[in-house]
Amino acid sequence: MSATTPANSTVRTIPRFRFSALTLQRLLIAILFALLFAMAVRVPLDTDTWWHLRSADFILSTHTIPPVDPFSLTRGGQPWIDQSWLAQIVMLGFYRLLGGNIGLALYTAILATAGMACVFAASEGNVYLRAFVAVLAATTAAVFWSARPQMMSFFLSALVLYILFLYKWRKIDRLWLLPPLFILWVNLHSGFAIGFIFMGGTIAGEVIGRVLKPVDPNVLTWPMLRKLILIAVICAAVLVINPYTVQMWTYPFKTAGIGALEQFIQEWASPDFHGRETWPFLALLFGTFAAAGFSRRGWDWSDLILVCGTAFMALIWQRNFAVFAVAAAPVLARHLNTILENAGLHIAKSPPPRGMAIVLNWTLLALVIVGVLFKCLIALNTPTVTQAQADSLPVKAAAYLNAHQPPGNLFNTYNWGGYLLFAAPSYPVFVDGRTDLYGSDLLNTWRSAILGDGWHDLFTKWGIKLVVIEHDSPLAAILRREPGWQESYSDALASIFEAQP
């Protein structure tokens, strides 16, 4: 006797996996993001990475977010805003749980790939066009991808722009996500200011568009604009939900106002267009304006303000290449897609593969994934990482300090302060990458001393008895000739000098 199923009952079945679902377009997307992930995997060499890890270790061991600086000789005990405290904990988690340098590389690659996924989603056109634009944007932004909290801002800024894209171009309202996102962002990194730049540029552009093009369906209506403005105000208000409350309202301006940054920190300088690493930025900049001209659709005011505003930021400080890439890539895709449509060029979606095409698609995807894994293993194998870090960081000098424990207050190179703070923790550093803590006056004094000017008075003021600087720096040459100083350690990268009694 067989059971029967009532006519009005619903039978739920688990969807069957279909190998034919891997169409040519989906294959291209999978390959694109696999390659972008591989591009973002790199050896952690940024010296700021290490002081962020030291800070996270301090937070977890003391269960306290430091209100004052616990790490330096020159600013120890003075008020300090550790604006990246939550991102630092995330980084330390990757570092401890996923294999040290490998974990840091994965942290960078995951956030970079997630940010590019938002850029890809905010772009128009067929998958081939969007993939081209995504690659150009990634090569523009990748110059400053590194294991630092700023990767959080890269991802979150792309996410904010995608939410604004949905609201303006797709009329899909996800603005309610922005306030909680900014609560998270203000505790991760001070780059939350980028989110307000994107919102402010969009609001300004939409107001102008509504006045000049009142019947344009792509321009936000006044009720939609009022809602966006209200959400922006709420986002600004919730920034106080952090350990430093209202201080975070002005913190980004404090850092940007340090004049010494532009003098000796590369990422804060204007770009040098003789370097090939800047050429993708130029291609994206000129390509966007050229595409807008040839498309004949005219500039959308929000697009124009965001592209011009972020381009100006990138031309002033090259660290903003990534911000420009996030803002400009969807605009470039929009105009290129219009050009293709005007020319009657349309690439139809390929049908589901059959027979050998299924095998070929999956084989190609498998080969790409294996290649990406192989590339990551080669880039992050222990000998390669060890050698790369030894070539750019004072690894051996830090080991000497730990082994011999020479006494005295430390004077160090700015670029190595973050690493020494992590690798030789018993020595409070003279300066490190926390520029907002040290300020222009101290950093300029440090710079003069490293060039050999005024070092004696500075050493006397701070009781300096130990110096860790570049082997071929002007100050190193002076100390080698100076009575009362001995070069106790030296390699091709670093020298350690000790004051003699």
C-alpha positions, 0 to 999 in steps of 0.5 A: 500500500503506497502513501499518497501526497495531499494535493494541497501540500507543498513538497520542498526539494533541495536545489540540485547542483548543476555543473552547467551553471558555470557559464562563460560570464560566471567563469570570467567573474570567478577568474577575475576575483581569483586574480585580484585576490592573488594581486593583493597577496603580498609580504607584509613590509609596511613598518606601520603594520607592526605598531598596530599589532603591538597596540592590539596586544596591549589592548588585549593584555590590559583590557584597556584602550590606551588613553595615553601613549604607552610606547614612546620616549618622546610622547610617553604618558601624553594623550593619544587617540588610538583611532584604529583600535578595533581594526588592530584587534582584527589584524592581530587575530589574523596574525595569531590565528592564521600563521603570522605573515600569512595571516596579515597577507590574507587580511589585506587580500580579503579586504582588497577583494571585497572592496573591488567586489563592491566597485564591480557591483556598482559598475554598469555594462556587460561582464567583460567591460566591468572586468576591464574597469575593475582591473584598471581600478585595482592596479590604481589602488593596489599601490597602497594595499598593505596590512594596515587598518586603512584596508578597512577604509578601502572596503567600507568606502567602496561599500558606501559608494555601492549603497549610494549607487543603488539609491541613485541609479537603481532606486533601491533604498539601503540607506538604513545600513549607513548609520551602523556601518559608520558606528563600526567604521569610526572604531576601525579607522579614521578613513570614515571621512571618505564616506562623508566625502562620498555622501557630501559629493553625492548630495551636492551633485544631486542638488545641482542636478535637481535645480538644472535638470528637474525632469532627469529621472536619474537625479534624486527627487527632493524627498529622496534628497532630504532622506539622504541628508538626514541619514548623513546627519545621523551618521555624523551624530553616531560617530561619538559611539567610540572610546574617544567620543566627540574627538573623532569628529575632528580627528581626520583634519588633525592628521591631514593638517600635519605639514611635516607629512608631505616632506618625508612620507612618500604616501603623503606626497604628491605623485611622481609621474616618472614612476610607472606605479602612477601610470594606472592612475593616469590611465583611469583619470584620462580614460574617465574624462575621455569616455565621458566626452565620447559617450555624449551622455553628458556628465552627471553632476554627482559623478563629476563632483566625485571624480574631480574631488577625489582626483584633486585629493589624489594629486595632492596626496598619492595615498588617495589613489585608492579613493579615486579608483573607487569613485572613478571606476563606476563612472568610467564603466557607465560612459564606456557602456554608453559608447558601446550602446551608441555603437550598437555593440552588444554582447549577448549572454552565453547559454549554459554550457553543454558537453565538453564546454562544461568540462573546459569551464570547470577545468579552466577555473580549477587551473586558475585557482591552483595557479593562485594558490601556487602564487600565494605559496611562492610569495609567502613561503618562509625563506621569501618572507624572511629575506624580503623583510630583512631587506627592508626592515631592521630585523637583525638590528632588532635581534641584536637589541634583544640579545645584548640589551644595550642600555640607554634612551633610543633614537631611531629612524622614523620609518623603523619606529613601528617595527622596533616598537613591535620587534624590540618592545623593551625600548620606547621609540623616539618616533614612529608612524603615529604622526598625529601623536608626534606633530610637525615640530618634533618630526621636523626636529627629528628630520634635521637630526637624521640629516646631521643638523642639531643632533647633539642638542637633541640627544642631550635633551632626551638623554639619547645613549642608543641610536638605530638608523640607516647604515648610509644616513648622514647621521651615521657617517657623523657618529662614526667619526664622533668621539664618545660613540661606537658602532656596535652593530652594522649590516647593509641596512642598519647601524647601531651606535652606543654612547661610551662612558 
